[in-house]
Amino acid sequence: MFQIYLLGSPRFSVDSQSYKIAGLPKTVPLLAFLLLQRKPLTRTKVAATFWPDVGENEARSNLRRHLYDLKIRLPPEDPRTPWLLTATTTVQWNPAADFWLDVDHFVQCSADPSRLSEAVSLYQGDLLPEVDEDWLFFERERLRNLLLDDLASLITQQRQQQAYKTAIDYAQRLLSLEPLREDMLRELMSLRYESGDRAGALEEYRRFEQRLRSELDVEPMLETKAHYDSIAQN
């Protein structure tokens, strides 16, 4: 089993043993692109995606060189199910190959309310955060937004179960990703208050208020101020 982790810095393993893929600068991004597309792609399209600023012939030559580099750096394959399906005009990651991809598992877990905690634990960082490629932007944002939805659902689940500590942890993680989300700040304040930590709830507001002033020179929303006043008066 070839295990591939693309959420956060890319990591690879074979049967749970660490496996390194080095090579040309675009070799790992090319692997990620083929994995995420999972369908036959014309070589012209792939070449233009990765080398948009050069002519078609040079781009296709770059692609051939990177495909060769990728092939020799992938783990040994079963000849019956090779990692890559290549033809004269197309290239594809073989969906029948023996591999596991964290992105796939993350999406599957996110679709199951009982597995959301597993989903968020899989999300070790944004998709290939160190790779600056235009094609990555929308997929990266899609997965990040899915994580935010998962965290919001988990917060609701845990709050309903009065599992305040876990809910607070999830709320803090969400705010670490979107530190200016006032709806989540109010949620965090409520969680702390309901858990018996009134002082902590008020302190969350004060820290947020200071951040807004220092970064944006604005005040919290009236709704957030009113929430603070309500807790402070109780």
Backbone as CSV, one residue per row, in Angstrom:
resi,resn,N_x,N_y,N_z,CA_x,CA_y,CA_z,C_x,C_y,C_z
1,MET,0.843,-1.196,0.000,0.000,0.000,0.000,0.881,1.251,0.000
2,PHE,0.673,2.096,-0.987,1.381,3.377,-1.094,0.496,4.447,-0.449
3,GLN,0.961,5.017,0.649,0.180,6.009,1.385,0.707,7.407,1.071
4,ILE,-0.217,8.279,0.700,0.150,9.607,0.196,-0.571,10.660,1.023
5,TYR,0.196,11.581,1.573,-0.359,12.660,2.399,-0.046,13.995,1.719
6,LEU,-1.088,14.683,1.305,-0.915,15.977,0.635,-1.429,17.141,1.463
7,LEU,-2.107,16.853,2.578,-2.602,17.907,3.462,-1.491,18.290,4.427
8,GLY,-0.970,19.491,4.260,0.254,19.880,4.952,1.444,19.547,4.062
9,SER,2.630,19.579,4.614,3.813,19.224,3.823,3.672,17.783,3.337
10,PRO,3.923,17.520,2.048,3.690,16.176,1.517,4.560,15.128,2.195
11,ARG,3.927,13.986,2.473,4.621,12.849,3.074,4.166,11.584,2.360
12,PHE,5.051,10.589,2.360,4.748,9.340,1.677,5.227,8.177,2.529
13,SER,4.542,7.060,2.403,4.990,5.843,3.063,4.536,4.638,2.248
14,VAL,5.246,3.552,2.438,4.895,2.282,1.819,4.754,1.264,2.927
15,ASP,3.547,0.731,3.069,3.254,-0.192,4.177,3.690,0.410,5.507
16,SER,3.346,1.689,5.686,3.583,2.449,6.929,5.054,2.762,7.182
17,GLN,5.937,2.484,6.228,7.343,2.854,6.347,7.594,4.097,5.498
18,SER,8.237,5.097,6.102,8.465,6.359,5.410,9.170,6.143,4.070
19,TYR,8.717,6.886,3.069,9.270,6.774,1.716,9.460,8.185,1.172
20,LYS,10.630,8.461,0.628,10.933,9.807,0.144,10.797,9.880,-1.372
21,ILE,10.201,10.962,-1.823,10.158,11.273,-3.255,10.780,12.649,-3.435
22,ALA,11.975,12.673,-3.963,12.648,13.951,-4.241,12.524,14.212,-5.737
23,GLY,13.570,14.750,-6.335,13.531,14.920,-7.780,13.408,16.357,-8.215
24,LEU,12.909,16.541,-9.431,12.770,17.873,-10.006,11.738,18.690,-9.224
25,PRO,11.835,20.028,-9.283,10.961,20.875,-8.449,9.474,20.623,-8.631
26,LYS,9.049,20.272,-9.837,7.617,20.091,-10.076,7.177,18.622,-10.051
27,THR,8.056,17.726,-9.637,7.694,16.311,-9.650,6.576,16.002,-8.661
28,VAL,6.716,16.442,-7.425,5.659,16.184,-6.429,4.376,16.943,-6.772
29,PRO,4.421,18.225,-7.159,3.191,18.884,-7.608,2.518,18.166,-8.774
30,LEU,3.302,17.626,-9.707,2.723,16.879,-10.822,2.015,15.624,-10.313
31,LEU,2.641,14.927,-9.380,2.006,13.763,-8.761,0.686,14.163,-8.118
32,ALA,0.685,15.257,-7.374,-0.543,15.716,-6.710,-1.621,16.055,-7.734
33,PHE,-1.237,16.714,-8.794,-2.198,17.094,-9.832,-2.866,15.858,-10.436
34,LEU,-2.072,14.858,-10.767,-2.620,13.644,-11.360,-3.511,12.907,-10.363
35,LEU,-3.106,12.878,-9.108,-3.901,12.221,-8.070,-5.251,12.901,-7.880
36,LEU,-5.249,14.214,-7.866,-6.484,14.954,-7.594,-7.418,14.947,-8.796
37,GLN,-6.870,14.890,-9.991,-7.706,14.864,-11.188,-8.310,13.470,-11.402
38,ARG,-7.481,12.461,-11.254,-7.913,11.054,-11.325,-8.705,10.726,-12.592
39,LYS,-8.291,11.264,-13.710,-8.953,10.972,-14.984,-7.927,11.187,-16.094
40,PRO,-8.181,10.647,-17.291,-7.238,10.870,-18.389,-7.150,12.355,-18.725
41,LEU,-5.927,12.836,-18.832,-5.690,14.249,-19.141,-4.802,14.329,-20.375
42,THR,-5.099,15.258,-21.236,-4.236,15.417,-22.401,-2.884,15.968,-21.952
43,ARG,-1.852,15.482,-22.567,-0.513,15.966,-22.225,-0.397,17.467,-22.490
44,THR,-1.074,17.933,-23.526,-1.035,19.360,-23.833,-1.606,20.179,-22.689
45,LYS,-2.735,19.713,-22.120,-3.349,20.440,-21.016,-2.456,20.442,-19.783
46,VAL,-1.897,19.287,-19.441,-1.038,19.200,-18.256,0.188,20.086,-18.437
47,ALA,0.792,20.018,-19.614,1.982,20.831,-19.883,1.665,22.309,-19.770
48,ALA,0.531,22.728,-20.314,0.155,24.145,-20.249,-0.168,24.572,-18.831
49,THR,-0.690,23.658,-18.026,-1.012,23.972,-16.634,0.254,24.251,-15.834
50,PHE,1.292,23.472,-16.069,2.519,23.590,-15.268,3.542,24.553,-15.864
51,TRP,3.501,24.736,-17.166,4.473,25.633,-17.808,3.728,26.577,-18.750
52,PRO,2.905,27.458,-18.202,2.071,28.322,-19.048,2.843,29.426,-19.766
53,ASP,4.065,29.684,-19.329,4.798,30.830,-19.863,5.811,30.461,-20.940
54,VAL,5.780,29.213,-21.394,6.699,28.809,-22.466,5.871,28.243,-23.613
55,GLY,6.520,28.035,-24.736,5.828,27.486,-25.898,5.384,26.048,-25.676
56,GLU,4.469,25.579,-26.534,3.898,24.234,-26.347,4.967,23.150,-26.425
57,ASN,5.888,23.259,-27.366,6.909,22.220,-27.511,7.785,22.131,-26.270
58,GLU,8.193,23.288,-25.766,9.032,23.294,-24.562,8.254,22.777,-23.362
59,ALA,6.978,23.148,-23.254,6.153,22.695,-22.140,5.995,21.178,-22.170
60,ARG,5.745,20.622,-23.357,5.589,19.170,-23.469,6.906,18.449,-23.185
61,SER,8.002,19.062,-23.569,9.314,18.478,-23.250,9.541,18.466,-21.740
62,ASN,9.173,19.568,-21.079,9.277,19.613,-19.616,8.414,18.537,-18.972
63,LEU,7.220,18.352,-19.520,6.320,17.334,-18.966,6.924,15.941,-19.131
64,ARG,7.464,15.628,-20.299,8.075,14.312,-20.505,9.186,14.062,-19.500
65,ARG,10.007,15.088,-19.273,11.112,14.941,-18.333,10.596,14.710,-16.908
66,HIS,9.548,15.422,-16.527,9.007,15.278,-15.182,8.249,13.960,-15.012
67,LEU,7.567,13.494,-16.055,6.901,12.191,-15.965,7.922,11.073,-15.794
68,TYR,9.029,11.173,-16.520,10.091,10.170,-16.363,10.648,10.230,-14.939
69,ASP,10.879,11.435,-14.455,11.407,11.598,-13.100,10.434,11.023,-12.071
70,LEU,9.146,11.267,-12.270,8.145,10.741,-11.343,8.123,9.217,-11.378
71,LYS,8.155,8.646,-12.559,8.092,7.185,-12.684,9.237,6.500,-11.946
72,ILE,10.436,7.043,-12.045,11.584,6.368,-11.429,11.635,6.593,-9.930
73,ARG,10.848,7.562,-9.419,10.891,7.851,-7.984,9.709,7.260,-7.217
74,LEU,8.679,6.836,-7.927,7.564,6.172,-7.268,7.999,4.795,-6.763
75,PRO,7.311,4.250,-5.769,7.673,2.913,-5.273,7.549,1.862,-6.374
76,PRO,8.196,0.730,-6.196,8.020,-0.364,-7.167,6.535,-0.687,-7.332
77,GLU,6.136,-0.960,-8.558,4.717,-1.136,-8.841,4.407,-2.551,-9.282
78,ASP,3.157,-2.918,-9.140,2.656,-4.162,-9.695,2.450,-3.944,-11.192
79,PRO,3.112,-4.699,-12.052,2.970,-4.474,-13.501,1.527,-4.547,-13.981
80,ARG,0.688,-5.266,-13.230,-0.718,-5.366,-13.639,-1.486,-4.087,-13.338
81,THR,-1.025,-3.318,-12.346,-1.685,-2.060,-11.983,-0.627,-0.978,-11.772
82,PRO,-0.041,-0.482,-12.834,1.004,0.552,-12.704,0.432,1.824,-12.101
83,TRP,1.322,2.622,-11.538,0.883,3.887,-10.935,0.313,4.828,-11.992
84,LEU,0.977,4.904,-13.126,0.568,5.844,-14.170,0.098,5.100,-15.408
85,LEU,-0.944,5.640,-16.021,-1.419,5.140,-17.305,-1.059,6.192,-18.347
86,THR,-0.084,5.883,-19.169,0.410,6.867,-20.135,0.134,6.389,-21.554
87,ALA,-0.201,7.340,-22.398,-0.401,7.098,-23.824,0.267,8.236,-24.581
88,THR,0.211,8.171,-25.883,0.884,9.189,-26.693,0.368,10.591,-26.390
89,THR,-0.944,10.707,-26.190,-1.539,12.036,-26.006,-2.095,12.277,-24.608
90,THR,-2.161,11.236,-23.778,-2.781,11.402,-22.457,-1.921,10.810,-21.352
91,VAL,-2.231,11.219,-20.138,-1.597,10.670,-18.941,-2.641,10.662,-17.831
92,GLN,-2.556,9.664,-16.943,-3.545,9.527,-15.874,-2.928,8.767,-14.707
93,TRP,-3.307,9.175,-13.492,-3.004,8.334,-12.337,-3.973,7.161,-12.355
94,ASN,-3.459,5.962,-12.158,-4.274,4.759,-12.249,-5.168,4.609,-11.013
95,PRO,-6.487,4.769,-11.148,-7.361,4.652,-9.976,-7.415,3.244,-9.407
96,ALA,-6.950,2.246,-10.164,-6.961,0.867,-9.680,-5.678,0.496,-8.940
97,ALA,-4.707,1.384,-8.903,-3.447,1.095,-8.217,-3.673,0.997,-6.707
98,ASP,-2.722,0.350,-6.033,-2.853,0.103,-4.591,-2.298,1.299,-3.821
99,PHE,-3.158,2.296,-3.603,-2.714,3.506,-2.908,-3.826,4.014,-1.991
100,TRP,-3.417,4.861,-1.058,-4.330,5.534,-0.125,-3.954,7.004,-0.121
101,LEU,-4.953,7.871,-0.257,-4.701,9.313,-0.323,-5.465,10.013,0.793
102,ASP,-4.758,10.815,1.583,-5.409,11.480,2.720,-6.533,12.407,2.273
103,VAL,-6.405,13.040,1.133,-7.455,13.945,0.649,-8.755,13.172,0.436
104,ASP,-8.658,12.002,-0.190,-9.847,11.176,-0.405,-10.504,10.815,0.920
105,HIS,-9.679,10.390,1.864,-10.214,9.942,3.152,-10.820,11.114,3.920
106,PHE,-10.196,12.260,3.831,-10.720,13.453,4.482,-12.111,13.796,3.946
107,VAL,-12.257,13.777,2.626,-13.551,14.101,2.018,-14.601,13.068,2.404
108,GLN,-14.228,11.798,2.406,-15.175,10.741,2.780,-15.627,10.899,4.232
109,CYS,-14.710,11.154,5.125,-15.060,11.321,6.543,-15.901,12.569,6.750
110,SER,-15.638,13.606,5.984,-16.389,14.854,6.128,-17.856,14.679,5.757
111,ALA,-18.145,13.683,4.926,-19.523,13.438,4.501,-20.316,12.622,5.519
112,ASP,-19.640,12.146,6.569,-20.275,11.305,7.581,-20.243,12.024,8.929
113,PRO,-21.388,12.452,9.455,-21.399,13.196,10.732,-20.734,12.455,11.881
114,SER,-20.689,11.137,11.817,-20.077,10.369,12.900,-18.563,10.279,12.770
115,ARG,-18.012,10.794,11.667,-16.565,10.674,11.438,-15.897,12.038,11.268
116,LEU,-16.558,13.073,11.715,-15.996,14.416,11.532,-14.705,14.604,12.325
117,SER,-14.632,14.016,13.499,-13.407,14.160,14.288,-12.235,13.501,13.578
118,GLU,-12.510,12.381,12.892,-11.472,11.721,12.103,-11.049,12.617,10.943
119,ALA,-12.026,13.279,10.341,-11.725,14.174,9.220,-10.793,15.295,9.645
120,VAL,-11.122,15.976,10.736,-10.308,17.130,11.129,-8.928,16.698,11.620
121,SER,-8.816,15.474,12.147,-7.493,15.006,12.564,-6.612,14.704,11.354
122,LEU,-7.236,14.359,10.235,-6.482,14.113,9.009,-5.936,15.398,8.410
123,TYR,-6.613,16.491,8.672,-6.247,17.761,8.049,-5.046,18.346,8.797
124,GLN,-3.845,18.007,8.318,-2.614,18.440,8.972,-2.113,19.788,8.457
125,GLY,-2.830,20.370,7.542,-2.464,21.664,6.978,-3.153,21.814,5.641
126,ASP,-3.071,22.997,5.068,-3.676,23.224,3.766,-3.004,22.347,2.706
127,LEU,-3.693,22.141,1.627,-3.192,21.304,0.542,-1.893,21.891,-0.018
128,LEU,-0.804,21.120,0.104,0.510,21.523,-0.419,0.784,23.010,-0.183
129,PRO,0.866,23.439,1.061,0.973,24.870,1.347,2.239,25.531,0.805
130,GLU,3.262,24.742,0.538,4.522,25.313,0.068,4.599,25.395,-1.455
131,VAL,3.545,24.937,-2.133,3.534,24.940,-3.601,2.694,26.114,-4.085
132,ASP,3.273,26.933,-4.929,2.576,28.104,-5.459,2.236,27.861,-6.921
133,GLU,1.076,27.251,-7.147,0.607,26.954,-8.497,-0.845,27.400,-8.607
134,ASP,-1.192,28.033,-9.720,-2.557,28.530,-9.891,-3.598,27.419,-9.786
135,TRP,-3.292,26.239,-10.323,-4.273,25.164,-10.352,-4.639,24.676,-8.950
136,LEU,-3.764,24.938,-7.985,-4.003,24.477,-6.612,-5.012,25.327,-5.860
137,PHE,-5.195,26.578,-6.264,-5.929,27.544,-5.443,-7.338,27.064,-5.110
138,PHE,-8.122,26.699,-6.114,-9.523,26.371,-5.856,-9.664,25.073,-5.072
139,GLU,-8.812,24.085,-5.375,-8.881,22.834,-4.625,-8.458,23.053,-3.173
140,ARG,-7.445,23.865,-2.986,-6.991,24.179,-1.624,-8.091,24.875,-0.830
141,GLU,-8.746,25.852,-1.462,-9.826,26.571,-0.790,-11.029,25.667,-0.530
142,ARG,-11.333,24.776,-1.447,-12.460,23.852,-1.260,-12.243,22.968,-0.029
143,LEU,-11.043,22.432,0.082,-10.759,21.546,1.211,-10.697,22.321,2.524
144,ARG,-10.158,23.520,2.475,-10.099,24.346,3.689,-11.516,24.704,4.153
145,ASN,-12.387,25.061,3.217,-13.771,25.383,3.582,-14.505,24.165,4.121
146,LEU,-14.172,23.000,3.592,-14.765,21.773,4.111,-14.324,21.540,5.556
147,LEU,-13.056,21.806,5.839,-12.577,21.697,7.225,-13.328,22.649,8.143
148,LEU,-13.518,23.889,7.707,-14.229,24.866,8.529,-15.661,24.389,8.819
149,ASP,-16.318,23.825,7.819,-17.661,23.287,8.023,-17.632,22.124,9.015
150,ASP,-16.633,21.267,8.881,-16.506,20.131,9.809,-16.344,20.621,11.241
151,LEU,-15.480,21.606,11.428,-15.238,22.127,12.773,-16.505,22.760,13.348
152,ALA,-17.226,23.519,12.532,-18.462,24.141,13.010,-19.479,23.073,13.422
153,SER,-19.581,22.000,12.641,-20.507,20.924,12.986,-20.084,20.215,14.261
154,LEU,-18.790,20.002,14.415,-18.293,19.354,15.630,-18.549,20.204,16.869
155,ILE,-18.386,21.506,16.736,-18.649,22.404,17.863,-20.110,22.270,18.298
156,THR,-21.017,22.253,17.319,-22.437,22.098,17.636,-22.701,20.749,18.297
157,GLN,-22.118,19.694,17.748,-22.299,18.363,18.326,-21.827,18.317,19.778
158,GLN,-20.631,18.813,20.008,-20.044,18.730,21.340,-20.771,19.630,22.338
159,ARG,-21.245,20.756,21.861,-21.994,21.650,22.753,-23.310,21.006,23.168
160,GLN,-23.978,20.347,22.237,-25.225,19.670,22.564,-25.011,18.555,23.597
161,GLN,-23.834,17.950,23.563,-23.498,16.890,24.512,-22.870,17.438,25.797
162,GLN,-22.777,18.774,25.873,-22.149,19.460,27.007,-20.684,19.029,27.191
163,ALA,-20.051,18.649,26.095,-18.626,18.328,26.117,-17.863,19.620,25.822
164,TYR,-17.862,20.502,26.799,-17.399,21.867,26.564,-15.910,21.958,26.234
165,LYS,-15.096,21.163,26.910,-13.663,21.253,26.656,-13.338,20.917,25.198
166,THR,-13.945,19.845,24.704,-13.699,19.460,23.311,-14.248,20.512,22.351
167,ALA,-15.439,21.016,22.657,-16.031,22.049,21.810,-15.157,23.297,21.780
168,ILE,-14.616,23.675,22.931,-13.731,24.842,23.003,-12.472,24.611,22.163
169,ASP,-11.919,23.401,22.223,-10.732,23.083,21.412,-11.026,23.254,19.928
170,TYR,-12.177,22.771,19.501,-12.538,22.900,18.083,-12.769,24.367,17.710
171,ALA,-13.404,25.114,18.598,-13.646,26.530,18.318,-12.331,27.296,18.221
172,GLN,-11.395,26.961,19.092,-10.090,27.629,19.035,-9.351,27.283,17.747
173,ARG,-9.492,26.041,17.307,-8.839,25.674,16.055,-9.454,26.433,14.893
174,LEU,-10.779,26.548,14.882,-11.433,27.282,13.800,-10.998,28.746,13.806
175,LEU,-10.925,29.333,14.994,-10.505,30.732,15.078,-9.035,30.913,14.711
176,SER,-8.227,29.893,14.917,-6.828,29.999,14.492,-6.726,30.065,12.974
177,LEU,-7.726,29.476,12.290,-7.757,29.503,10.833,-8.414,30.772,10.309
178,GLU,-9.421,31.248,11.035,-10.137,32.467,10.635,-10.272,33.356,11.871
179,PRO,-9.195,34.027,12.256,-9.152,34.726,13.539,-10.100,35.908,13.678
180,LEU,-10.704,36.372,12.581,-11.586,37.538,12.678,-13.066,37.165,12.543
181,ARG,-13.392,35.912,12.688,-14.785,35.476,12.594,-15.511,35.739,13.907
182,GLU,-16.346,36.759,13.919,-17.005,37.154,15.162,-18.091,36.168,15.587
183,ASP,-18.725,35.517,14.622,-19.724,34.522,15.020,-19.079,33.402,15.810
184,MET,-17.859,33.019,15.439,-17.182,31.953,16.162,-16.626,32.448,17.490
185,LEU,-16.232,33.715,17.540,-15.832,34.267,18.827,-17.003,34.216,19.805
186,ARG,-18.190,34.614,19.351,-19.359,34.578,20.237,-19.653,33.140,20.685
187,GLU,-19.475,32.205,19.763,-19.668,30.795,20.115,-18.681,30.365,21.189
188,LEU,-17.443,30.765,21.024,-16.412,30.412,22.005,-16.711,31.050,23.357
189,MET,-17.156,32.308,23.347,-17.520,32.968,24.606,-18.651,32.205,25.296
190,SER,-19.643,31.791,24.514,-20.766,31.049,25.093,-20.301,29.719,25.668
191,LEU,-19.423,29.046,24.964,-18.920,27.759,25.449,-18.180,27.922,26.774
192,ARG,-17.360,28.939,26.849,-16.625,29.154,28.104,-17.596,29.499,29.238
193,TYR,-18.558,30.324,28.932,-19.527,30.714,29.971,-20.332,29.501,30.433
194,GLU,-20.811,28.705,29.489,-21.611,27.533,29.839,-20.794,26.489,30.587
195,SER,-19.499,26.479,30.366,-18.638,25.524,31.069,-18.281,26.002,32.471
196,GLY,-18.723,27.219,32.828,-18.445,27.769,34.147,-17.275,28.727,34.185
197,ASP,-16.714,29.030,33.014,-15.546,29.914,32.939,-15.977,31.293,32.449
198,ARG,-16.689,32.020,33.304,-17.168,33.352,32.920,-16.003,34.290,32.633
199,ALA,-14.968,34.256,33.474,-13.809,35.131,33.288,-13.124,34.837,31.953
200,GLY,-13.043,33.558,31.613,-12.427,33.187,30.343,-13.226,33.698,29.160
201,ALA,-14.558,33.673,29.279,-15.419,34.177,28.202,-15.176,35.662,27.973
202,LEU,-15.088,36.408,29.060,-14.857,37.846,28.946,-13.466,38.144,28.393
203,GLU,-12.499,37.324,28.789,-11.131,37.533,28.310,-11.014,37.259,26.806
204,GLU,-11.776,36.278,26.322,-11.778,36.009,24.876,-12.201,37.270,24.118
205,TYR,-13.225,37.942,24.615,-13.697,39.169,23.957,-12.624,40.247,23.996
206,ARG,-11.994,40.424,25.132,-11.002,41.496,25.264,-9.825,41.276,24.315
207,ARG,-9.383,40.021,24.211,-8.279,39.723,23.294,-8.697,39.983,21.843
208,PHE,-9.926,39.603,21.515,-10.421,39.808,20.157,-10.550,41.304,19.861
209,GLU,-11.083,42.046,20.815,-11.237,43.496,20.647,-9.880,44.148,20.401
210,GLN,-8.871,43.725,21.148,-7.531,44.285,20.981,-6.961,43.943,19.603
211,ARG,-7.216,42.730,19.151,-6.719,42.319,17.842,-7.357,43.157,16.734
212,LEU,-8.667,43.363,16.828,-9.346,44.170,15.817,-8.789,45.583,15.770
213,ARG,-8.563,46.156,16.931,-8.055,47.527,16.971,-6.647,47.619,16.395
214,SER,-5.803,46.652,16.722,-4.412,46.726,16.284,-4.272,46.389,14.799
215,GLU,-5.092,45.443,14.285,-4.932,44.999,12.906,-5.795,45.776,11.919
216,LEU,-7.009,46.157,12.335,-7.939,46.791,11.404,-8.417,48.173,11.847
217,ASP,-8.098,48.532,13.084,-8.547,49.807,13.645,-10.076,49.921,13.598
218,VAL,-10.748,48.837,13.990,-12.209,48.835,14.063,-12.643,48.230,15.391
219,GLU,-13.923,48.411,15.701,-14.499,47.856,16.919,-15.254,46.568,16.593
220,PRO,-15.455,45.706,17.580,-16.296,44.528,17.349,-17.714,44.936,16.960
221,MET,-18.423,44.010,16.327,-19.804,44.253,15.944,-20.665,44.500,17.181
222,LEU,-21.772,45.237,16.982,-22.686,45.511,18.089,-23.198,44.211,18.713
223,GLU,-23.449,43.218,17.889,-23.929,41.935,18.385,-22.906,41.283,19.316
224,THR,-21.637,41.443,18.967,-20.588,40.852,19.791,-20.438,41.626,21.099
225,LYS,-20.538,42.945,21.019,-20.492,43.756,22.243,-21.649,43.415,23.164
226,ALA,-22.830,43.242,22.581,-24.008,42.924,23.387,-23.834,41.566,24.058
227,HIS,-23.203,40.632,23.357,-22.952,39.318,23.936,-21.993,39.427,25.132
228,TYR,-20.999,40.255,24.962,-20.058,40.502,26.061,-20.791,41.105,27.272
229,ASP,-21.606,42.121,27.017,-22.333,42.780,28.108,-23.261,41.804,28.824
230,SER,-23.905,40.942,28.061,-24.813,39.964,28.660,-24.090,39.028,29.601
231,ILE,-22.911,38.569,29.196,-22.125,37.676,30.051,-21.566,38.451,31.251
232,ALA,-21.104,39.672,30.999,-20.508,40.457,32.083,-21.509,40.780,33.179
233,GLN,-22.769,40.915,32.825,-23.810,41.295,33.798,-24.393,40.105,34.552
234,ASN,-24.003,38.913,34.155,-24.537,37.705,34.830,-23.553,37.186,35.870
